[in-house]
Amino acid sequence: MSGRLEGRLIGLGVTGSIAAYKAVELLRLLTAEGADVVVLLSPSAARFIGPLSFAALSRHPVETEVLDLLPDGRIGHIVIADSADALVVAPATAHFLGAMANGMASDAVIATCLATSAPVVVAPAMDGDMWSHPATVANVARLREAFGYVVVPPASGPLASGQSGQGRLAELARIVDAVVEAVAGRPIRQPAATARPPLADAPPREADLAGRRIVITAGGTREPIDPVRFIGNRSTGKMGVALADAALARGARVTLIAAAVEVPLPPPGAGTEVVRVETAAQLRDALSTAMLERDGRPADALVMAAAVADFAPSRMAPTKLSRGEGLTLELSPTPDLLAEVAARARVAVPAAGRRPFLVGFAAEAGSLDRAAGKLAAKGLDLLVANDVSEAGSGFGTDTNRVTILDAAGGRDELPLLTKREVADRILDRVAAALDERDAGVQTGGSTSDGRGPAGTATPASPRRAAR
Ligand SMILES: Cc1cc2nc3c(=O)[nH]c(=O)nc-3n(C[C@H](O)[C@H](O)[C@H](O)COP(=O)(O)O)c2cc1C
C-alpha cells in the first residue's frame, strides 16, 4: 500500500522541548506514510533525546552540528534544504520561533529552514504563558504571514510545568496531515538518492556465515561481435561486490565470479577467490567449477547478482568488421545459468542433503509482477527483484530498493537502502536458511529436494551451538 508521502523526503527538525520524545513517534508516522525522513536536532533537543533512535528509524545520520560536514564533504543542512519536499519542526520551542522569526541561523534546524524553498510546517510546544507572551505571538505571526509557514497550534490541556493551558504539542496525526497538505500537488523535488542526505551505514552483523562457502557472481557479461566490439549491459558490479564484501565480513569463504565491473574487487586472500570472466559461456564454466565440492563440501549458496546476457551474437567475426553498408547481427539466446544450476542441484542432491541455497536477481522495468513466476520457473529459493527504472535503484547507483520473494510465497518489500545493507538483508536470509537446512539434516528431517522442513530452525542446530 502506498502512503500519502510516498517518494517524498521530509526534514524533521526537533528543538529543545519536553515534548521532544514525541518526535520519535512522529518520525515513525511519517515513514509509515512512505516518506524518507532525515532528522535535525538543535543542541538543546539533543540533550532531551539522543540521535540514536532517530538514526535507527530514519536510516539517515542525524544532523546535529551546523558546522559539521557530511562524510562526502557536502554541507548537511544545505543538502537537506535543497532536497527535502517539506520541513517540519516539531516540537518547536519559543526560542526556535524567535530565532527563526529573526533569521538567526544558529543551529542546523534554523539554518535548514532559512536555506530551503520547500514548505515549512511548525508545531510549537511550550508552557502556556510562553505561548501567550506578546513576543511569541508576534514571532508566530511573522512565521505565518511573512514566511508562509504552516503553524499547527498547540493543544490545551495539562502541561509539563504542572499547570494547565494551551501549549501541548498538537496531535501527531494533525501534524502529519499538515505535512501531507503542504506537499500536495507539488512534484517530488529530488528523487535521486545521490542528491539526498546519505544513508546511515548498516549495523555490523555477527559472523553467522563462518564455515560456509558462498559463490557470488557480479558485473555484466560482454558478448563479442568481433575482436574489438561486444554487446554488454549497464551492470557495474556494485551489488555483487557488496554481497561479496558482506559475506566475507560475516566469515564466509567466497568465490566471486566477476564479469565486467567498475568497482574494486575484494583482494584475493584467505577465504576469497576471485575468478574473472567475460562472456556468459565463461561464466557458465566458472560457475560449474565453483559449485563443485571443495574439501568434500559443495558450495552452500549461490547468489547470482551478475547481469548475464540473454542473447549473444551467433558467431563472432574473426577479424574487426569494417564500416560497410550496414550490419545485421544474428543473436542466439544464452542458457539460463541459474535455472541450470537449480536443475542440477535438484537431480544430484548431495548425500548429506546439503542442497545449495539459490538466490537470483531480476531487474525489471516498471512492474515486478513477472518476478514470482521467474522464482518458480527457475526453482530458486529467493528472488531479489528491483525496478531499474526507479531513481536510486538498479545499475550504477549506491542504493537499491528491492523486493525479496521466497519459495514459500513470502514477499518482503525493503525500503531504499545502500547496496551493502541490501546485501546484508539478503545474507540474513541465506544464513538463517542454511542453519535451518543443517538442523533438518541433523534431525533426519530433510525433504526429498534436500530442503530442510520449513520452520525447523532450532537452537539445537550444531552450527549455532558451536558458535
Ligand atoms: C525540562 C525542560 C523543558 C523545557 N520545555 C520547553 C518547551 O516545551 N518549550 C519551549 O519552548 N522551551 C522549553 N524549554 C526551554 C528550552 O529548552 C530552551 O529555551 C532552549 O534554549 C531551547 O533551545 P532550542 O530552541 O535551540 O532547542 C524547556 C527546558 C527544560 C529544562
PDBQT file of the ligand as one rigid body, heavy atoms in Angstrom, charges set to zero:
ROOT
HETATM    1  C1  LIG A 501      12.792  20.361  31.325  1.00  0.00    +0.000 C 
HETATM    2  C2  LIG A 501      12.677  21.466  30.326  1.00  0.00    +0.000 A 
HETATM    3  C3  LIG A 501      11.626  21.504  29.451  1.00  0.00    +0.000 A 
HETATM    4  C4  LIG A 501      11.524  22.509  28.511  1.00  0.00    +0.000 A 
HETATM    5  N1  LIG A 501      10.450  22.509  27.640  1.00  0.00    +0.000 NA
HETATM    6  C5  LIG A 501      10.288  23.509  26.781  1.00  0.00    +0.000 A 
HETATM    7  C6  LIG A 501       9.180  23.513  25.909  1.00  0.00    +0.000 A 
HETATM    8  O1  LIG A 501       8.322  22.624  25.900  1.00  0.00    +0.000 OA
HETATM    9  N2  LIG A 501       9.059  24.558  25.047  1.00  0.00    +0.000 N 
HETATM   10  C7  LIG A 501       9.991  25.564  24.994  1.00  0.00    +0.000 A 
HETATM   11  O2  LIG A 501       9.805  26.486  24.185  1.00  0.00    +0.000 OA
HETATM   12  N3  LIG A 501      11.075  25.548  25.787  1.00  0.00    +0.000 NA
HETATM   13  C8  LIG A 501      11.242  24.566  26.679  1.00  0.00    +0.000 A 
HETATM   14  N4  LIG A 501      12.344  24.561  27.497  1.00  0.00    +0.000 N 
HETATM   15  C9  LIG A 501      13.349  25.611  27.356  1.00  0.00    +0.000 C 
HETATM   16  C10 LIG A 501      14.237  25.325  26.125  1.00  0.00    +0.000 C 
HETATM   17  O3  LIG A 501      14.841  24.076  26.246  1.00  0.00    +0.000 OA
HETATM   18  C11 LIG A 501      15.278  26.414  25.958  1.00  0.00    +0.000 C 
HETATM   19  O4  LIG A 501      14.643  27.635  25.690  1.00  0.00    +0.000 OA
HETATM   20  C12 LIG A 501      16.286  26.102  24.902  1.00  0.00    +0.000 C 
HETATM   21  O5  LIG A 501      17.205  27.149  24.795  1.00  0.00    +0.000 OA
HETATM   22  C13 LIG A 501      15.647  25.864  23.541  1.00  0.00    +0.000 C 
HETATM   23  O6  LIG A 501      16.649  25.690  22.580  1.00  0.00    +0.000 OA
HETATM   24  P1  LIG A 501      16.341  25.331  21.072  1.00  0.00    +0.000 P 
HETATM   25  O7  LIG A 501      15.175  26.126  20.650  1.00  0.00    +0.000 OA
HETATM   26  O8  LIG A 501      17.587  25.707  20.356  1.00  0.00    +0.000 OA
HETATM   27  O9  LIG A 501      16.121  23.860  21.000  1.00  0.00    +0.000 OA
HETATM   28  C14 LIG A 501      12.475  23.523  28.459  1.00  0.00    +0.000 A 
HETATM   29  C15 LIG A 501      13.563  23.490  29.334  1.00  0.00    +0.000 A 
HETATM   30  C16 LIG A 501      13.651  22.480  30.255  1.00  0.00    +0.000 A 
HETATM   31  C17 LIG A 501      14.826  22.488  31.204  1.00  0.00    +0.000 C 
ENDROOT
TORSDOF 0
